[in-house]
């Protein structure tokens, strides 16, 4: 198998920058084609560093629900993406870890500093980077999304799905739902959000994009610097 057929995919990051560095150093020994399942932002303390690291190292990211929430808040703060929740886009973002994201860019979680936060995202090029994330990356035998694909559901659910994904004839790699250990159904899917930001570990996989073969699972305990406790 040629090395350039291998890709690596990293689970939900949520600002766990120091753990990401360790995982990346392991992955780069096997392949330079590195992806994530999204959710770089929110909850953790180092979103700015995480986004910058992914951008600087050409790590390709799919859009997670937390990127989607953040972008909705930045672009239409008083809108209501979810009309039944009672929250505006802005208040939803703040309640779901957005204060930590803002603090990583501005040093403040005061909601009055939100305009400055947006200016920083623009100045650093991070806003354009986050906007560029597609909903999926698809290869001959592998598909990467944030939450998995269920047949018949709207593409929006690729960021929100909590159900077991459908058999689509390709190996699905996704995150979104925190688990203690990766959930693997051979030849069908692997779920790799292992709750790093909650004090567990960051998981990544190396797969052959042409055959869908799972080559290796790498799980690294959270770096104490990233621990919220």
Order of alpha helices (4+ residues) and beta strands (2+ residues): beta-alpha-beta-alpha-beta-alpha-alpha-alpha-alpha-alpha-beta-beta-beta-beta-beta-beta-beta
